[in-house]
Amino acid sequence: MKAGRELVSCASCREYARANNHKNRRANPDKIRADNLWSFYRIRPQEYDARRVAQEFRCAICGRHESELKVRSRGRPRLDGTPNSEPFRLVVDHCHNSRQVRGLLCGECNIGLGAFQDSPEALMAAARYLLAREDAPLVSESRPATEV
């Protein structure tokens, strides 16, 4: 049993499937990309590429060009030592309820939206907070620190 379900294949079959899957992923990265875009966001690679062009290869929020974005290694290292494929610099932003694609964002902006749970109200409150304190002194400058 694994995670509450019965395993339906033997260990040697699972090992064969795992090795075959790794081989196929390396041999067909475009198919894997297409499968991932479709299964997660219901868009085709051509739609993703068209959005990149429409956004002029820039994040839809901060406007940074994808060539300016820092690229981090994606996924765990491969057992055979071959490098992971180059990750896409602009990620797909989508509504988690409707699964509707909203645009392409840099990783930082996408994480920021997620931290605010995609709530316009929370983002507006954060913006008001920052704007109200734009010229205010830092907390440590405005009052002495209390000793503990």
N, C-alpha and C positions, 0 to 999 in steps of 0.2 A: 504494500500500500504506500502511496505517496500523496501527501496533501489530501487525505481523505478519499482517494480514489484508487481503484485497483489498477495495477500496471497490466496492460494487455499484450505487451511484447516482451520477449526475452532480452537479456542483457546484450547478447551479440547482435541482435536485430537493432536495438537502440544505438549501439556503437556504430553499426554500419550506417544507419540513418543520419546520425550526427556527423560522421565523416563526409557522407555524400552531400549533406546540406552545406557544410563548410566549403567543399569543392565547388558546388553550384553558385554559392554566393560570390566567391572570388571570380568565377568565370563569367557571371552575368550581373555586374553591378548596376547596369541600366534597368534591368528587369526588377532587381531588388528595390531600386529607387522608385520605379513606377508602382510596384506593389505597396510600398510603404506610403507613398503619397495617396494612393487610392484607399487603402485600408484605414488610414488615420483621418484623412481630410476629404475624401471623395473628389479629388482633383487628379487630373492627368499631368504628367511632366510638362506637356505643352502649355497647360494653363499656368503652372508655376512659372515657367520661363516667360510667358506673356506678361504675367504680373511683375516680374523683375524688370522687364523692359518698360512697362507702363509707369513703374515707380522710379525709373531711371537708375536702377540698381541701388536704391537708397532705402533706408529704414523709413517706414510710413510715419513714425512718430518723431524721431530725433533728426532725420534727414541725412545721417551719415552714409557715405558711399560704402558699399560692401568691401571695397579694397582697403578701406581704413579700419575695418573691424578686425579685432583680434580673433585668431582661429585657435581653438583648443582641440586637442586630440579627442576623438569621439570613441567611446566604447573601450572595452578592455583590450590589452595587447593580444595579438594572435599567437597561438601556440607555435606556429611554424616560423615566427619572426618577421613575416611580411608586414609592411606598414598598413595601417587602416586607411580606408579611402578618405579623400579630402572632404571634410564636412561642408555643408552649405552654410554660407555666412548669414544669409537671411532666412529666418525660420517662419513657418506658416502660423499666423495668429488666427484663431478661430473661436467662435462662441461654443462653450462647452455644453450648452443646452440644445441649441439648434444645429450645432456642428457646421454652421455657415462660416466660410472663410472670410475674414475681414481684411486681411492684407498680409504683407511680409514685413517682419520686424527684425532688428538686431537682437541678439540674445539678451542684452541688458534691459531693453525696453519690454521684451516679452516676459522676462522674469519680474519686472516691475509691475506689469499689469496683473500677473498671477499673484503677486504679493498683496495686491489690493482686491483680489478675488474678482477681477473684471468689473468692479463696481464704480460707475461714474461718480456716484455720491462720495465714495471714499477718496477717489482721486481728486475731486474738487475740494474736499475738506483738506487734503494734504497740500494742495496748491494754495488755498487760503492761508493755511498755517505758515507755509514758507514765505509767502508774500508779506504777511503781517510781521514777520520777524526778519525781513531782509536787511534792515538797518539796525536791528536791535543788537545789543552787545551779547556775547556768548554768556551762558549761564554762569560759568566760572569767573567771568569778568564782572558780572553785575552784583555778585554777593560773595563773601568769603566762604570757603568750604568749611563745613562743620567737622569737628574732629569726632572720630568714632571711638 
